Amino acid sequence: MTSRHRSHTDPNSLAPRRRTVVKAAAAGAVLAAPLAAAAPARAAAEAPAFLHGVASGDPLPDGILLWTRVTPTEEAVPGSGLGPDVTVSWTVATDRAFGNVVAKGATTATAASDHTVKADIRGLRPATDYWFRFSADGTDSPVGRARTAPAVDAAVTGLRFGVVSCANWEAGRFAAYRHLAARGDLDAWLHLGDYIYEYGTGEYGTRGTVVRPHEPAHEILTLADYRTRHGRYKTDPDLQALHAAAPVVAIWDDHEMANDAWSGGAENHTEGAEGAWAARQAAAKQAYFEWMPVRPAIAGTTYRRLRFGKLADLSLLDLRSFRSQQAALGNGSVDDPERTLTGRAQLDWLKAGLASSDTTWRLVGNSVMIAPFAVGSLSAELLKPLAKLLGLPQEGLAVNTDQWDGYTDDRRELLAHLRSHAIRNTVFLTGDIHMAWANDVPVNAGTYPLSASAATEFVVTSVTSDNLDDILKVSEGAVSALASPVIRAANRHVHWVDTDRHGYGVLDLTAERAQMDYYVLADRTKADTASSWVRSYRTRSGTQKVERAYDPV
């Protein structure tokens, strides 16, 4: 995500410059100490214990990836590097009571993998619910539900996915995950990035209040730090519930590493003072693959493709590992064909996959917004916080160079490919921006709607991370009422934008249409907060355009 809450010049910036991390860490350590002490105490009482839940991910027609983390002894907390080897077994059954076991096995959890365990189960039936659990020294884990993907050639009538992004632990509770888990109707859920945040306590967008402190309290830099932060996140009961309810399909964005990450560095990384970027990036990626039920795909990245029968395939992008550094604004370099967001190999892979796809829908898991964006004539009081959220200069130049807007040659090539090959029904599913959008993706935004739309895009808002009303500290909806009409007037391909709310999406696919239902939370700071449907948009097969739907599926 872009440097939304950083002002290098504004002394009244809502978040301190990252060099104040020492003070923030010191204060946060006091807050974090009681919680940090509680985890080992519980582990000691229950060891070996499964304190971080269970998860499944990356469903295939014949298989599913299972995950857990075992705490074998009191001292073997995440990131500690301590604790003995322990044998962990797994069992997979067709029923919750485990009366019909179809797969079982065992492996050894060691400190070398932070006592995380993965089991890549194969030989299962397509489009089938399975239940699984792990065991260690007589202790059973919670039970999880997994679901395999439909057969490759199956005529699937419908699919339903939860869609989320941007979950800042300190800014609120994860009620969005609880509401998705309670549905019971998801084939899988997509996490489009910023599953964790790297900042120290109080450093990143909490509307002035840390709802619950990070662990560790300082900015995470080392492998131990990233492991500890992942471990803290997976103690959340609502996140555990969603992981146990349905398989996740996840990609990373920047905060799994550091803000505005690119192939050679990040805005939130100081080479030298914080070590080499390559070492930090490697540590972040190692911890991610240890702690997430994700198969490393090509060259240890997250870009990969899953198929769900003849209804849809899903191309998942890694838009951090290969990208050029974000362009300086105002010098025309956003159009430089030598600069890339995807990297050459990944863009060729994406284009080839879209062209060869024989499914009805081509979904693209996309961590940053692809639809072009211009600010328009926003008032100064709205432009400044919007610029912070989007990473724009305070004077309001209408380009966000961390998104596809900063890499226009890659976007131009991809959209031209969709048009020249008559590739229909491409839907980008996007997170990152802490706002909800429903967009056409025009080949030429300047002449739209007289010119063609090549695809559509559904952007989900944040689970908890600050959006505009949080930055301005005004009532929810107040900013959208003013900003949305101006944004839409300057961007005729934008059908809807909500700048103010937190929540999640539910994507429902049939052969006739792809529909995103947008849900919002009443209060991100409360674990028991209510969820309500607010809007729905759909794209009908063959149209490459978004239209409003007036009921959720």
N, C-alpha and C positions, 0 to 999 in steps of 0.2 A: 504494500500500500504506500501511497505517496506520503510526503512529509507534511501531514495535514495540520499538526499542532505545533509546528516549529516556525518561529519567526527569528531570523538572525538579527533583526534590527529593532523589533518592537519590544520595548521594555515591559509592556503590559500583556505580552503573550500569555495565553492561558496555560501553556506548559513550559517548564523551564528548559533552557538549552541542555543538551545531553551531558555537558561537562559538569552539571550540578548533581551528577549521579552519586557522588560520595555522600552528600548531605541526604539525598533521598534514601540511599541504601541504609544509612545509619538510623534514620527515623523508621524505615520499614522493618529493620531488624528487630526493633523493640516490639512492633506489632506482630511480626511473624513468629517470634520465639514460642509463644504458647502453642500455636498450631503445629509448628515444626516438631515440638517435643511430643505432641499427642500421637503422631503417626508411629514412631518407634515403640511407644508404650503399648499401643494396640497390637503392633506386630509381635511384641514379646509375649503378650497374653494369648495370642491366637496362632503363633507361628507353628508350622508354615501356614501362611495365610495368603488369600487372594484379595488384597486390599484395593486393587485397581480395576476390578471387574473383568469382563470377558468381551471379546469383540469378534466380528467376522467382516470380511471385505472382499472386494474384487471378485464377484460371483461369475462363474463360468457355467456352461451347460452341464458339465460333469463334475464340478468341483467348487470349493470355497476355501478361502484362507482364514484360519482361526488364529486368535491371539489371546494371550493373557500375560500377566506378570505375577510371579510368586515372590513372596517375602519369606525367605527360609529362616531367618533369625532376626533378633532385635536390631542388630546393627546394619542389616542388609537393606537400608533404605535406598530409594532411587538416587543414583549418582554417587553413592558412597564407594563403589568398587569393592565392597566387603560382602562377606557371606559365603557359605560353602556351596558346592555343587549340590543340586537336588534333582531327583528324577521326577519329571512331570508327565503324567499320562493324560490322554484325551479319549473321549468317547463321543460318538455321533450316533443318533438314533432318529427314527421316523416319528417318534412320539415323545411327548414331554416326560413321561414316566420312565423312559429308557427301557421299555419292554422289548423293542425291536432294534437292537444295535446293528448298525451297518458298517461302522468303521471304528477302529481303536488303534492306539499306538502310544509311543512314549518317546521322550527326548530328555536331554539334560539341560537344565537351566543353570547358567554360570554367571559369575560376576562380569565376564568378558562381554556379555550381551545385556548387562544390567538386569539379569534374571528375567528377561522377557523371553517369551516362547511363541513360536509360530508353527502351525501345522497346515501344510497345503494338501487338503484332502481331495482326492480324485475318485472316480468310479461311482459318482452319485447320479441320481436321475435328474433330468432337466425340470425346471419350473416346479420345484418341490421344496416344501418346508422341512427343515431338519432342526433338531435340538442337539446341543453339545454342552459339554462341561469338561473341566480339567480336574485332576486330582494330584495331590502330593502328600506322601506319608500319612494317608488316611483322611486328609482334609479335602473336601470337594469345593470347587469354585461355584459361584452362581451359575445358573443355567442360561444359555443364550439361544436365540432363534436365528438360524441362517436360512437363506433361500437361494437356490441355484438359479441361474439364468435360463431362459427358454432354450430349446434346441435351436441350432443355427438356422434350420429351414422351417421352423414352426410358424404357423400363421397365428400370431399373437393378436388377440382382440384389444388388449389394453395393458398399459404399464403405468405405475405411479411411483414417483420419487419425491422424497423430501429434499429441499435445497437450502443450504445455509452457508454463511461465511462470517468471518470477523467476530471472534468471541474473545473480548478482553476480560480476563478473569477479574480484574480489579474494578471494572466499571459496573458489574452487575451479576445477576444470577443467570443460570442457563435454563430458564423456564422454556425457551423455544425448543430445546431438546426434549424436555418432558412432554410437551404437547405433541410433538412428532411421534415420540415413543408410544403415547397413549392411543394413537390412531389405529394401529394394528392392521393397516392396509397398504404398507409400503413394500414394494419389491426391493428397494434399496434407498439409501439417502446419499446425496452428494455433498461433500464439503469442498468448497471452491477456494479455500485458502484462508490464512490467518487463523488457523486452529489454535495456535498459541501466540503470545506476544513476548518479545524479547526484553522489553524495558524493565528498569528497576521500579520499585514501589513508588507510586505517585508521579511517575514521569510521563505517563501517557493517558490523556483524555479520560478523566473520571468525574467531570463536572465539579471538581473541587473536593470530592469525597471518595476515598478508597473504600469500596463496599466490603472487600475482603482482600488481604494483602497477598502478593506473590510469594512464592518460595522458589529459589532464593530471593532475598529482598533486593539484591543488586542486579544490574543488567547482566544477562547471561552471555558468556563468552566461550566457555570451555565445554568439553564433552560432558563433564560432571554437571555443569550448570544446566545445559539443555536437557539432560536426563532428569534432573531434579524438577525442572519446570514442567516437562511432560508428565512426570509423576504427580505433581500437584494437580494439574488439570484432570487427570483421570481418577482423582478422589471425588470429583463432583458427582453426586447421585443421579442427577438428570442426564449428564453425559453418559454415565454408566448404563442408565436405563435405555437410552437410544442405541448405544452400541450392542446391548443385549437383545434388542427388539428386531433389528434388521441389519443387513450388511451395509457397510459404508464404502463409497468410492471417493477417494480423496486425492487432491492435488495440493501442492504448496503454493503460497504466494511469497511475499517478502518477509513477513514477521516470523515465520518459522526459522528464518535466518537473522535478518536485520532489515530495518526500514529502507525501502527503495533499493533493495539488493539488485546488483547486476553481475555479470560474469567475473568482473575484476574487483568488486568492492561493494560498498553500500553507503548511503547517506549516514546511517547510524553506525559507522565503524571508522575508527581512527587508526590507520596503519601505524604500527610501531607501538603506540601507547596501549593498544588493545591487541597486539600481536598481528600476525599475518592474516589477511583476509582468507587465503586459501585454507589455513588451518581452522579458522572459525567456521567457514562454510562446510568443510568436511565434517567437523564435529556436529554441526546442526543437522546435516543430512544423515549421519550415522544414527543419531538419537531419533530422528524422525522415523527411519525405517525400523529401528528397534521397537518403537512405541506405537506404531500405526500398523493396522492390518492391510498393508499396501505391498504389492509385489514390485520391487525395483524392476524397471522395464529396460529401457535402452540406455546403456552407459551410466547406470546408477541414478537415473532421473525418474521423474514421475510421468513422463509422457508415454502413453500407451493407449490401446483401444480395446473396448469391450463390446460385445454384441448381444442383443436381446431379441433373438429370433429374427423374423423378417420385418418386424415393426421398427426397430431402431438400432443404430450403433452409436457408440459414445467415444469420441476422440478426446483424450485428456491431455492438456498442454502443460508444459513446464516453461513458463515465461520469465524465469529468473536465471537459469543456469547458463544460457547462451547469449543473453541480450547484451548489446552495446550499452555503454553508460548513457544515462538520460541526457538528452541534448540541452545545451544552454538555450535559453529562450531568446527569440528575437533575431537570431542570426541565420535562420533558414535551414539549419542542420537537421530539423525534423524530417526533411525530405531527402536527405542524403541517402542514396541507394547503397552505400557501403555500410550503413548502420542497420542493425537488425534487432528485432524483438525475439524472434523464434530461433534464430540460427538457421543456416541453409539446410542442414539435414532434416531438422524438424519440420520446416515449412514444406519441403519436398514430400516428406512422409505424410503430412496432413493433406496436401493437395492430392496425392496419389490415393489416399484412403477415401477422400470425399468423391473422387472421380470413379473409383471402382465399386463404391458401395451400392448394394442392391436392396437396401432396406428402405422403408417408406420415409423414415426420418433420420437425418444425420445430425446428432447432437454434438456440440463441442463444449467441453468443460474448459472454461476460459477465465483466468483469474483477474484480468483487468479489462475494462470496457472497450469494446471494439467500435461501437457507434461513435461517429465524430461528435464533438461537443464544442459549442461556442457559448460564451457567457451572455451575450446580448446586452441590453441596457439596464442592468441591475443597478439599484441604488447603492451608494457607497456603504451604507450600514449592512447591506446584504452581501455585497461583493467581497468585502474583506473576509468574513467568516467562510464564505464559499471558497474563496481562494485558499484559505488555510486547509479546508477539508480536502480540496482537490490537489493541493500542492502547487497552486498557481502563484505567480508574483502578486504582491499586494496591489500593484497598480492595475491588475486585471487583464493581462494579455490572455486571450481565450485559447490557451492550449495547455493540456496536461501531458507533459512529456513522459510521465511514467506509464501512461496507457498507450493504446495503439495510435492515438493522436501524435505521439512522439516518434513513431516509426511508420510514417505514412507509406513508404515504399513497400514494406511487407504487407500492409493492409491492401494497398492498391493491387499488388500481385495476386493476393488471395481472392479478393472480390472479382477481379477480372477473370480468374480461373473458374470461379463459380458461374459467371455469366457465359464465358466462351464454351464451357462444357455443358451448359444447360443443366446444372446441378440444382435440383429443387430441394426445398424443405430442409435447409440448413438452419439450425437454431443454436445460437450461442447462449450458454448459461454462465452467468457472470456474477462475481462478488466484488470485494475490495472497496467499493466507493461509499459504503455506509448509507446508501440511499436505494430506493426501489425505482426501477425504470422499466418501461416497455417500449422497445425501439424497433423500427425498421432499420436495416443497415444499408444505406444507399451507396451506390457506386459513386455518385457525385452529389454530395450534400448541398452544394451551391445551387444546383438546378432541381433538387427534389421538391415536390413529387412529380415533376414533369419527366424526370429521368427514372431509371429503374432502381428497385430495391433488390439486392443480391441475397439477402438473408434476413433473419429476425433475431432479436436479442431480448432475453429476460434477465434483468439484474435484480438480485435479492439484496435487501438491506442487511445491516449488521445484527448479530445476535445481541451484542451489548455495546460495541464500540461507538464512541461519540458520533452523532450526526449534528445537523445544523442547529436544531433547537437546544441541544446540550451545550454546544459551544457558546451560543448567545444567551443561554440560561433564560429562555422564554418558554411559554406554554407550548405543548406539543401541537403541531399543526399550524402554528402562527407563521412560521417561515414558509412552509409550502404554499400557503394561501397567497403569499406575495411573490415568491420566487418561481413557482411552477409555471404560471402563465407567461412570464418573461422568458424562461428557459425554453418553453415550447414554441414561443413566437420566433426565437432565434434558431431553433432546431426543429424544422418541420417534420423530421422523421421520428421525433419523440412523441409518443402517444400519451405517456403519463410519467410523472416523476414525483416521488414523495421524499422530501428531504429530511423528514423529522422523526420517523418511527423506527422502532426495532422489531424484529420478528424473523419470519422465515417464509419460504415458498413451498408449494406442492405442485409439481409438474405432472399433469395427466396426459397420456398419449393414447390416441386411437388412430386408425387409418385415416380418419377424416380431419383431425385437428390435433394440435398441441396446445394445451391450455395451462397457464400458470395462475394459480390462486395465491394471492398475497395475504398473509396473516400478520397481525401486529400484536404486540404485548402491551398490557395496560401500564406496567411499571417494571422496567428492567432490573430494578434493585431488589425485587421481592421474588423469592423462590416460588411462592404460590400464586403468582400473578395470573390473571386471566388472559386468554388469547381470543382474538376475534378476526373474522374474515373482513377484509377491507376492499379489495378489488380483485378482478380477474381479467386477464387478457389472453387471447388465443391467436394462433395463426392457422388458417385453413390450408389444407394440403394444396400445393401448387401455386399459392398466392405470393409467398415471400413478403407478406405484409401482416401487421398486427391489427387486431380489432378488439374492441371491448366485449367481454362476456359479462352477463349481469347476474350470474349465480355461480357459486363454486361447484366443482364436480361432486 
